[in-house]
Amino acid sequence: MPEPEAAVRQPAQPNPFLRYANLSQGIRISYPPGWSRQEQEAPGSFMVIFLSPPEDAFDQFLENLNIVIEPLPPQMTLQEYVKICVQQMSQTPLQLQENGPATIAQREAYRCVYTGPLPNQTAGEWMQYLIVANSKGYVVTYTAQLEKFDKFLPLIEQMVSSLEIQ
């Protein structure tokens, strides 16, 4: 399996983002300096997660953006994928707050926003984009503590708008 490209700085930005690319998964995305990233491969899926740095010694949850990629049947549509994903989320303690069409990586997408408990039992908020391309499902999820969601949202929006799917 080819190695992912190394992070490189993008020029001409006041606070330059780092660039992540994984050619074997066909994705590229920019992320803020100081954020860490981790990749996880599992049978039939791949995930990369970008974690915010701790704000202080008492920061109990690192806000993050993750991308999960999973194979889909070749004929599966975005609408079918959305139905499956929303059904799976309905089995969790999360509450759907809003949803609707979106465009990500110059592709038709679907956006959902959920609230509910985080693993550390504080209140959380999730913004999730679902994309179908190349017989794969792409789930791009921003997770934050409820009171920090809006604080990190501008960075997350920059990250999401930089996403490229080959």
HELIX and SHEET records of a PDB file:
HELIX    1   1 LEU A   78  MET A   89  1                                  12    
HELIX    2   2 LEU A  146  LYS A  148  5                                   3    
HELIX    3   3 PHE A  149  SER A  162  1                                  14    
SHEET    1   A 4 GLU A   5  ARG A   9  0                                        
SHEET    2   A 4 LEU A  18  ASN A  22 -1                                        
SHEET    3   A 4 ILE A  27  TYR A  31 -1                                        
SHEET    4   A 4 GLU A 164  ILE A 165 -1                                        
SHEET    1   B 7 SER A  36  ALA A  42  0                                        
SHEET    2   B 7 SER A  45  LEU A  51 -1                                        
SHEET    3   B 7 ASN A  64  PRO A  71 -1                                        
SHEET    4   B 7 LYS A 136  GLN A 145 -1                                        
SHEET    5   B 7 ALA A 123  ALA A 133 -1                                        
SHEET    6   B 7 ARG A 107  PRO A 117 -1                                        
SHEET    7   B 7 GLN A  95  ILE A 104 -1                                        
END                                                                             
